[in-house]
Every structure is written in structure tokens, then in C-alpha cells.
Amino acid sequence: MLNIRISFLCLALLALVLQGCANLPSTEVMRAETANFQLPKQPSPDKSLVYVVRPSVLGALVRFNIHVDSQDDAAEVGYTRGGQYIYFSLSAGSHKIYSNAENWAEMSLNTKSGEIIYLQQEPAFGIIMARNNIFRVEETQGKYYVKTLSLGELIKPEGIPGSFPRAIPAADSEPPSAAVKNSIDKLEQLDSLKKKGLITQDEYNAKKAEILRTF
């Protein structure tokens, strides 16, 4: 077991050295190199499209799984290894993206129809395998990574069926009023009286209709 851990650490250190040698070009160079590049996938008019890039070779063999709005297995849309990217569609609205390695990293997105978003997975040393972080990158850098990286595993590139934007409570939402709560209490008391045989069905129906008129 110790030998396995030592081997892993050596490979990780080597990957870190290689990563340091591969400096990102300047914005001008990246813009020039992607000027005529066509992305492999464009968003549909009613959805946004998310590209997740993983340029680092640190922990290259470890899968970094991407989930949408849930950490359940059914919410996985794809995964990357070192030097890969994936993409998937999202309905417009508020979503949470989860990236799973040794840990769960997460970030919130508020997407618009027809929009392209670029996210980057960044590995770090972990106890057993690689940990990860996820963050948003600007278009030029994201497009450059898509051009220079290889495609990872697409599980649900069209998104999660039945996955909808998470509802955001209205700022002025309030709890039920005291009057409504009082009416509910009266209905519960009325139901208790009927079950104990203390009032007739006709009395129950008449009083219930009276209480309901106060909602």
C-alpha cells in the first residue's frame, strides 16, 4: 500500500512539473488562434450550452464527473480526465453544477437562452486521489481550451431530462397570515367534534362552509 502511495505521489509531482511547463498563451495569441475555430457544438435557441474544460494533467487518470442540479448518479452529464473537455445543454435559469473527484466542488449558474458558458475544473492533491475545484473562465480562454483539448465522455450532452431551473423565492414572499392559520385551526377543531359525534353532519357542513368563506 505504501509503495502504491509513493508511486502515485511521484506521478503527481511529475504531472505538476509538466503542468508548470505548459504556460497559457497571451490573450492576443489565444484570440488569433481561435479566430476561425468553430466550436463542436452550438446552443439551441431555447437553451444555453456549457463547456467544461480540464487542461491540467495533474491527476490525469482520475475521472472528474459533472452533475447538474443534484449529486445523484442520474444527474451526471459526463466526465473528464486530464487534457479533456465535455459539453452539455442547460435550460435557461438558475442551476447548480457539481464536479466530483475526491471531493464535491460546486458553483451556481444563472443561464440565458443561446448563451455559451465555459467552466474549468482544476485538480489539487488529495489524500487518496485528486481533489478538484470548478470555476468560470472567459470566452477567449475557454474557446482556446476547447480547441486544444480532446473530447471527454459525454453521457447526457442534451442535458438532464426533466431538469428545470431551480425556483428562486420572491423577495416579498410571506408566511400564511394569522387569519388563514386561525381558519385552519377552526377546521381541525370542527373535524374533531364531528369524529367524536358531538355535532351532526348538517351542523358540520354548515359550519365548514362558514369557515371557508373567511379564507
Secondary structure by P-SEA (a helix, b strand, c coil): caaaaaaaaaaaaaaaaaaaacccccaaaaaaaaccccccccccccbbbbbbbbccccccccccccccccccccccccccccccccccccccccbbbbbbccccccccccccccbbbbbbbbbccccccccbbbbbbcaaaaaaaaaccccccccccccccccccccccccccccccaaaaaaaaaaaaaaaaaaaccccaaaaaaaaaaaaaac
